[in-house]
Amino acid sequence: MKKFDAKSFVAGIIVGTLGLTTAFAATGIKSAELSDTIIMLKEVSLPLGKPLVSVIMDDEQKPSLYVPADEVFGKLGYGIHYDYAKNTMDLIPGEDSRETTGDAASQGNELLRLENHPNQKNIAESGSFQAEQNQTLVLTITSDIQGGSVDLFLFDPNGTEQHIIIGFGDMSKEIPLEKGTWKYNCSGIFKEGGNVKIVGTVKE
């Protein structure tokens, strides 16, 4: 596997749960795939729970590497403050990470909401959520994408994977939850256009 020295990356190539498409709202992604690159800090590898992604933009030939901001900055001593209502991510030295979802009434019982940006023919999002025992994740998916598909991977607290393939057409799915941290990774390219939205709510 290739080694990637942490000294060589800059803030402009780091994204986290805000998603790849947030950083590139004005351009398109030609291809995106998971990378087995290892991040090194002072000759010691940084163990990460989330995958790295190798991305080639429409106007580029060589790939750029994207890493999960929350984990990498956390290991460098920064707290990550997400504000989903404002779509911002603040780096606070020496503080614990936290998330702000905005008005609880408007958010309801959503655990996740994933969708491509307007006029973008791709999606690449990842993140996590906390679940309690005897809860159920209800996924409501609306999709009219063409010329491709979207892969949604869910990982339970034990690391067991569930793979959902999304094409053209709406669908819903219920997934029993175990107590703990669930992680998800959603990516896909649909060159002929369309939009996809995935909303995950919890029911007791």
Beta strands, then each sheet from edge to edge (+ up, - down):
strand 1: 3-5
strand 2: 14-15
strand 3: 29-35
strand 4: 38-41
strand 5: 44-45
strand 6: 52-57
strand 7: 64-68
strand 8: 78-83
strand 9: 88-93
strand 10: 98-100
strand 11: 110-115
strand 12: 122-131
strand 13: 136-143
strand 14: 148-155
strand 15: 161-166
strand 16: 171-176
strand 17: 180-190
strand 18: 196-203
sheet 1: 1+ 4+ 5-
sheet 2: 2+ 7+ 6- 3+
sheet 3: 9+ 8- 10-
sheet 4: 11+ 18- 13+ 16-
sheet 5: 12+ 17- 14+ 15-
end
